[in-house]
């Protein structure tokens, strides 16, 4: 078993800044086990939790949703229906992104004198207007 790691080691191994780790701790997603001077110490198992959090974020779960997947004792309690719902959301998003990709490729190769004269590009713009881009967390 590995010894406890300080926040700098966890940051280095996870690729996350210390500020993110402190935020995860504040949200209850990870727990420190003490301090070495001013530096938080984490159990070696924190890397598994961080990997799970990362996987959840990549799948589109919010930090609150991810936090709800951890039981009080730290074990995972994942709702399979919630996973199915998220998978369905991803399917919908993939379909939209695939259509957007195909439209952009068509526009790049289209022989129309102007993109605005291309019927397929016009459809792409109409779809874009009906589905406005929402700001990502980083843009807020």
Helices and strands as residue ranges (DSSP letters): E 5-6, H 7-14, H 18-26, E 32-36, E 39-42, H 46-59, H 63-67, H 80-109, G 115-117, H 119-130, G 137-139
